[in-house]
């Protein structure tokens, strides 16, 4: 009997998508979907499906999230952040 030397690839499990509003400050995530009502205006600001974002700060008392997207920093109202789905990325340790 001859054994196959083929190695099988194991796909890394995908993290479930969550609303941007539910992501903690300092966490990086990749945008997987944007509500159709806000997709065009966010695209004008450089935020679209596939974008890498980091939550810079969360304003108190229901204020906006400040999101880093590339070199830009965007203030995203929480009601809009609730329509943006993201996949949190694993933490990178130096």
Backbone torsions as a table, in degrees:
resi	resn	phi	psi	omega
1	UNK	NA	132.7	-179.9
2	UNK	-104.2	127.6	179.1
3	UNK	-90.6	142.8	178.9
4	UNK	-76.6	136.0	178.1
5	UNK	-94.2	7.1	-179.5
6	UNK	-68.3	130.1	176.2
7	UNK	-96.0	139.7	-180.0
8	UNK	-95.1	138.8	177.5
9	UNK	-82.8	139.8	176.1
10	UNK	-109.9	118.1	179.9
11	UNK	-73.3	139.1	177.2
12	UNK	-72.5	140.0	-177.8
13	UNK	-66.0	137.4	177.8
14	UNK	-79.3	140.7	175.9
15	UNK	-80.1	145.0	-179.7
16	UNK	-67.6	147.2	178.9
17	UNK	-73.6	141.2	177.6
18	UNK	-131.9	161.7	177.1
19	UNK	-70.1	141.2	179.5
20	UNK	-55.9	-34.9	-179.0
21	UNK	-62.5	-21.2	-177.9
22	UNK	-94.5	0.8	-178.6
23	UNK	-88.3	136.6	-178.2
24	UNK	-74.9	156.1	177.2
25	UNK	-60.4	140.0	178.6
26	UNK	89.5	-7.1	-178.0
27	UNK	-90.6	134.0	176.1
28	UNK	-90.6	146.9	-179.7
29	UNK	-153.0	158.9	175.7
30	UNK	-110.6	131.0	-178.1
31	UNK	-70.1	127.5	179.6
32	UNK	-110.1	-21.7	178.2
33	UNK	-162.1	150.2	177.0
34	UNK	-133.2	136.1	177.7
35	UNK	-56.2	139.5	-175.0
36	UNK	-61.4	-25.0	-179.5
37	UNK	-69.3	-21.0	-174.2
38	UNK	-121.6	-1.4	-174.4
39	UNK	-59.6	-45.4	-177.2
40	UNK	-67.2	-45.1	-178.0
41	UNK	-67.1	-35.1	177.9
42	UNK	-72.3	-35.3	177.4
43	UNK	-62.5	-36.8	176.8
44	UNK	-61.4	-27.4	179.4
45	UNK	-91.4	-0.8	179.0
46	UNK	94.5	7.0	-179.1
47	UNK	-106.5	115.9	-179.2
48	UNK	-145.8	178.0	177.7
49	UNK	-60.4	131.6	-177.8
50	UNK	95.5	-12.3	179.7
51	UNK	-67.3	143.1	173.1
52	UNK	-91.4	126.7	-179.2
53	UNK	-128.6	155.0	173.9
54	UNK	-132.4	131.3	176.7
55	UNK	-75.6	110.8	-178.6
56	UNK	-77.6	-53.0	179.0
57	UNK	-148.6	160.4	175.2
58	UNK	-121.4	112.6	-179.5
59	UNK	-65.5	143.8	-179.5
60	UNK	-72.8	167.8	173.8
61	UNK	58.0	38.7	176.4
62	UNK	79.4	13.9	179.1
63	UNK	-72.8	-178.5	-175.0
64	UNK	-73.0	164.3	170.4
65	UNK	-92.2	137.0	172.1
66	UNK	-97.5	119.8	-172.7
67	UNK	-117.3	130.2	172.7
68	UNK	-88.7	128.7	177.8
69	UNK	-135.2	102.0	-172.3
70	UNK	66.9	-127.3	178.7
71	UNK	-93.0	-4.9	-177.4
72	UNK	-89.9	154.1	172.1
73	UNK	-122.7	123.6	-176.3
74	UNK	-117.8	136.4	172.3
75	UNK	-92.0	113.2	-176.7
76	UNK	-109.7	117.5	177.5
77	UNK	-57.9	145.8	-177.0
78	UNK	-59.9	-34.2	179.9
79	UNK	-66.1	-30.8	175.4
80	UNK	-79.8	-39.6	178.5
81	UNK	-60.7	-26.3	178.3
82	UNK	-70.5	-18.5	179.9
83	UNK	-96.3	-0.3	-179.3
84	UNK	-102.4	120.0	176.9
85	UNK	-96.8	136.3	-179.5
86	UNK	-133.8	157.3	173.5
87	UNK	-109.1	108.7	178.8
88	UNK	-59.5	141.4	-179.6
89	UNK	-96.3	151.6	178.1
90	UNK	-64.5	147.8	179.3
91	UNK	-68.9	142.1	177.4
92	UNK	-104.9	124.3	178.7
93	UNK	-104.7	134.2	-178.1
94	UNK	-69.3	NA	NA
